[in-house]
């Protein structure tokens, strides 16, 4: 989901409680905070020697160690935070928005939006975990190209048969000066 699409959903559904499901059936606490909205630029070189560049928007969520029963984030409050950030500097709009989140039971991760469910009384942002990938293999279009991608399994080394006499002849001993 693009940042602009996410903001548009917040605008279309004002004042709904905003929930994030970070794993199936597991949600951020009701009293989470939106602590940062980040413009993130990536400039990488993959294992195939190809440079890659892209941008993302990361929205960081945080839960205070001490629960705050009177603190709730609604779609309108989240939108106000985006607007505050926008006054300081433009937010990347036409890039993927991802949510940065972690708690004592879930490692901190950058999670893309899988889908959003809108109900009469709440808006749920369902997140999904991504897995790492190999861009060189991803670019390959044939089975042979995939097999030859730089991070494919290396060929097994050939085993050389050595005669017992060669081992004994090359063995280290006090008399041959190698010890």
NORCOR-V915058 format. One record per backbone hydrogen bond with DSSP energy under -1.0 kcal/mol. NH is the residue of the N-H (numbers start at 1). CO is the residue of the C=O. Records with the same first field share a line. If there is no record, write none. Layout:
# NORCOR-V915058
NH=CO, CO
This chain:
# NORCOR-V915058
3=95
4=93
6=2
7=3
8=4
9=5
10=6
11=7
12=8
13=9
16=13
18=73
19=123
21=125
22=26
23=26
26=23
28=20
32=29
33=62
35=60
38=58
40=56
42=54
44=52
46=50
49=46
52=44
54=42
56=40
57=96
58=38
59=98
60=36
61=100
62=33
71=68
75=16
78=74
79=75
80=76
81=77
82=78
83=79
84=80
85=81
86=82
87=83
89=85
97=1
98=57
99=111
100=59
101=109
103=106
106=103
109=101
111=99
114=126
115=126
117=124
119=122
123=17
124=117
125=19
126=115
127=21
128=112
138=134
139=135
146=142
147=143
148=144
152=149
167=163
168=164
169=165
170=166
176=173
